[in-house]
């Protein structure tokens, strides 16, 4: 049966408008190509065929005129299609004389499994329907997938000017060969006096979209558009008129996002004839992603970090297991020494001081609302080289880098380190998949699936996020390695013999040094903060106290327990205390009004010069730190004091 485009009209009870899922992928610091490469490689990794012990192979190529049948493409996206695209707000299609097509094929995978002749079929492994007919829901196995949000498919449509995708799949379940296409316009659109839905289908059948399965039409499609697949299971995609596809950027993204699964031997990628696998990934990375380029791209995968990851992979292959913490380590804000087996801390610190890699396994409990709690685990690998000039950290769930998660860099009291947090166990991976934003770049403890499916999800997520900083604090024992170069730019280099450097200060005429300016007199702060054993007291500071004409003053009081080498305010954990607990923290206040109290913060307003604010209820065995921010009325300046 011959395929045609079917453009469904709007009907009663249908919601109309724009596609909102696309906004989730409009990342200012990521290009459409970078986001699409993540999706292109993530999905085949999820579709690995059972029994495939080698890498999943993905081939990406751009075909120019002369390497595909331009007339065939013109027949696919003829005049009516282009007119409808423009009616929906799309740009006119490019001239066919300069057209290109993007071809993406994966091998060692299952193909699109599930029911292909009933678009209403739902459930696990209904991949055909999930790919062509679902948004916001996937059909991947719970424990075995890198992504489950069901929104990433939109990246395929965003990268092509025609906003169309054609897919040819061979399924390893029944060896069926199926071919279909779909468009995803930006919004519902008017055309010839009627309104039409955003989605249309290139298919056979009109009662419902059905794929082509005839040999002649499939062979014609393959030959015309450069598909190499014959009968090997997997999926081949064709995206007409790709926008801004730069092979070098695509290869850089492969390295920055998927170095780990490639180095592990789980993935092999070919772009424009360059094959990247476990044997040559480091040489390719050295060429396309030198350290200065990695820094520009804000990627942690420097040459040193790649060496750390490679060491972890080798240790796993050789059966070298990390040292395991005792259960319950996550019940306190700081990682305690007795969480490690006897003698392990001394062993770890000795290796740590030598700049060697430290590997620790963290047990953690996942608590589903339905069913019993499950004990899971994840691993943290840390090293502190002498010459490291910036924090480098990565969180990898199964094979997927969660690229915007970073929790070492925010701790100013910790030394610069490299840290790799690996989540491999299926139950915890499924939990964190539900915590991910659709882009898979960051976890969000407020995602709806977490609240629906798990108890205390924030506790589990916090344990994973903060494990690396907690381990680094324990290993360093409160001592930060001295950075001998930290102030180098503020001092002159040694002078050559017979010459001398000018001194500091401002330079006047004749390259002579003028006298330094007299520093301004210090101004006494209007508030006093008195921290007792189990309470903190904020009072006016004698003669420097605010005058009546300066009131009211808006203030923010922040409290936190002192840590080893943490910034205590950044390391605050709700398990420490919550100032919203009025039974424990019975605040006594006079001459001021409390506007809000939550977590470790109290917003209040000073209304009288002689005021008092006292907050009790803290652990007397842990030192309490307090910080007060206030806004001065005379110039609107925000001031902070501790």
HELIX and SHEET records of a PDB file:
HELIX    1   1 UNK A   21  UNK A   25  5                                   5    
HELIX    2   2 UNK A   32  UNK A   46  1                                  15    
HELIX    3   3 UNK A   70  UNK A   76  1                                   7    
HELIX    4   4 UNK A   79  UNK A   87  1                                   9    
HELIX    5   5 UNK A   96  UNK A   98  5                                   3    
HELIX    6   6 UNK A  127  UNK A  133  1                                   7    
HELIX    7   7 UNK A  154  UNK A  158  1                                   5    
HELIX    8   8 UNK A  215  UNK A  225  1                                  11    
HELIX    9   9 UNK A  247  UNK A  264  1                                  18    
HELIX   10  10 UNK A  281  UNK A  288  1                                   8    
HELIX   11  11 UNK A  291  UNK A  296  1                                   6    
HELIX   12  12 UNK A  303  UNK A  317  1                                  15    
HELIX   13  13 UNK A  329  UNK A  331  5                                   3    
HELIX   14  14 UNK A  337  UNK A  339  5                                   3    
HELIX   15  15 UNK A  344  UNK A  353  1                                  10    
HELIX   16  16 UNK A  426  UNK A  435  1                                  10    
HELIX   17  17 UNK A  448  UNK A  453  1                                   6    
HELIX   18  18 UNK A  457  UNK A  476  1                                  20    
HELIX   19  19 UNK A  488  UNK A  490  5                                   3    
HELIX   20  20 UNK A  509  UNK A  511  5                                   3    
HELIX   21  21 UNK A  542  UNK A  544  5                                   3    
HELIX   22  22 UNK A  548  UNK A  550  5                                   3    
SHEET    1   A 9 UNK A   4  UNK A   9  0                                        
SHEET    2   A 9 UNK A 194  UNK A 203 -1                                        
SHEET    3   A 9 UNK A 177  UNK A 184 -1                                        
SHEET    4   A 9 UNK A 164  UNK A 170 -1                                        
SHEET    5   A 9 UNK A 234  UNK A 240 -1                                        
SHEET    6   A 9 UNK A 100  UNK A 107 -1                                        
SHEET    7   A 9 UNK A  56  UNK A  64 -1                                        
SHEET    8   A 9 UNK A 267  UNK A 271  1                                        
SHEET    9   A 9 UNK A 274  UNK A 276 -1                                        
SHEET    1   B 3 UNK A   4  UNK A   9  0                                        
SHEET    2   B 3 UNK A 194  UNK A 203 -1                                        
SHEET    3   B 3 UNK A 189  UNK A 191 -1                                        
SHEET    1   C 6 UNK A 323  UNK A 324  0                                        
SHEET    2   C 6 UNK A 358  UNK A 366  1                                        
SHEET    3   C 6 UNK A 374  UNK A 383 -1                                        
SHEET    4   C 6 UNK A 418  UNK A 423 -1                                        
SHEET    5   C 6 UNK A 392  UNK A 397  1                                        
SHEET    6   C 6 UNK A 400  UNK A 401 -1                                        
SHEET    1   D 4 UNK A 527  UNK A 531  0                                        
SHEET    2   D 4 UNK A 535  UNK A 540 -1                                        
SHEET    3   D 4 UNK A 612  UNK A 616 -1                                        
SHEET    4   D 4 UNK A 588  UNK A 590 -1                                        
SHEET    1   E 5 UNK A 592  UNK A 598  0                                        
SHEET    2   E 5 UNK A 601  UNK A 606 -1                                        
SHEET    3   E 5 UNK A 553  UNK A 561 -1                                        
SHEET    4   E 5 UNK A 624  UNK A 631 -1                                        
SHEET    5   E 5 UNK A 638  UNK A 641 -1                                        
END                                                                             
